[in-house]
Amino acid sequence: MPPILALTLSLTFSFALIVYDRRRSPKTSFALWIPSVWLFVLGSRSFSAWMNPGATGGSGAEDLMEGSPVDRAFFLILIALAVLVLIKRHVSLFEIVYRNPWLTLFILYAGLSLFWSDFPEVASRRWIKSFGDPLMALIVLTEADPPKAVATLFKRVAFVALPLSVVFIKYFPQLGKSYDSWTGFQFFTGVSTDKNTLGYLLFAFGLFFFSTLISKHGRTAVDGGRSEQAIAAVFLGITIWLFNVSNAKTALLCVILACLIYVASGLPRLRRFWGVTVIAGLVVFGILEMTLDFGELLIASAGRDTTLTGRTDLWRAVVDLSVNPWVGAGFESFWLGPRLDLLWQDFAFHPNQAHNGYLETYLNLGWVGVIALVGLKRWSPDSGGTEADRDFARFGMACIIAAVVYDITEAALRSMNPFFLVFLIVSMQRPIRASARSPAPQLAATGARRATAPGGLAATVTMSVHGRRSPVISSRFRSR
């Protein structure tokens, strides 16, 4: 097949699916396109690279420091649009801060670290861009139906990114493949520029389409449940094929773990004793690690050497170069200047991250930043709400637990990373839109009625015959 024909068919297929899904999801607003574009660009390649796909962007130390003015303008426009949307929705900044204290602490501390950064101008630009991730998450979470909005967001990006990845790999090798600068080994990157970024997308889409296939809500949805499952099966197959050709072993192991967690969290007996189950699993893993060196066995079974492809050597080197153990080098400032030059002299693959999220945070923000990062991962689902809400809570729990493992070999939870945006969407506490704060209408003195807030999820309010009101059962999830 001629490459241009394959590309045309792929884009037509993607457009048809997006139109079909839009007709089935009228509850989502047009503003949802803003985070959709943001997630697609983060998970694929920069805006400037899409505008000039044949060009080979600079990857030197100077290029990493300066960045692209075109990309900077592009992200600032999306951030400005996101702010306008949230202002129009009357989202309370105080409520966002109050309901998400660990995220607020992390962002404010990152801003404070600009004062001791070696490169404050570069760090300031990166800090401003980092606001885009929580802003995009808030657009999704303040939609009329957040679980539906999350599904629409994932499907829009997947409908374009996954078929296009296949086309790039098979028909446009100059775009869908890359080569190791030292060994010449070939990597399949698809729509992204490196296999790790592609792995982030495959993790999110693999878990999403898997959950769509097996969830009770996906099987029984009255608005086209069978077609929804058929589409999910097709795209899950594409995801598996891309996992196979891209050799993204870390992402594959983590998505398998996340799928197992998703299934287990739906079993009534395990759900009832979920805390005990998680602790027991950690104890069993610790025993296996001490007796059978289970970690090395798992790494070897994934086709990796026990140094995690040179990562352990890199970890030792960057720890020796760490600036301050308590406060770090400053937000996104470690991989700049003389430190980067020295590391590039020692490592032929030219690293620009520690390939460990906890170590990456330690290098930039010190132990204080690591504590804030761990605080971001403290989360538990609420069992209330509709079937779709409970499925979304299970999806979020699987993502967050898998993120704990993912961060060991990749700096997954860092700003301007597609995985971090997904993490924020499933972990942030949803603020209440102003339109949803109006007093609820008077209910009857007996029985139970179901009321839906104009800008939020459904909530159940029960009135007793004595006029006593039971607490509202939130259909989102709560933080511990």
Secondary structure as UniProt FT lines:
FT   HELIX           3..24
FT   TURN            26..27
FT   HELIX           30..32
FT   HELIX           33..43
FT   HELIX           47..51
FT   TURN            53..54
FT   HELIX           61..66
FT   HELIX           69..88
FT   TURN            89..90
FT   HELIX           93..99
FT   HELIX           101..112
FT   HELIX           113..116
FT   HELIX           120..130
FT   HELIX           132..141
FT   HELIX           146..171
FT   HELIX           173..176
FT   STRAND          177..179
FT   TURN            181..183
FT   STRAND          186..188
FT   TURN            190..191
FT   HELIX           195..214
FT   HELIX           216..220
FT   TURN            222..224
FT   HELIX           225..246
FT   HELIX           249..264
FT   TURN            265..266
FT   HELIX           268..272
FT   HELIX           274..292
FT   HELIX           294..301
FT   TURN            302..303
FT   TURN            306..310
FT   HELIX           311..320
FT   TURN            325..327
FT   TURN            331..332
FT   TURN            334..335
FT   HELIX           337..346
FT   TURN            348..349
FT   HELIX           357..376
FT   HELIX           387..409
FT   TURN            415..416
FT   HELIX           418..427
FT   HELIX           434..436
FT   STRAND          448..452
FT   TURN            454..455
FT   STRAND          458..463
FT   TURN            465..466
//
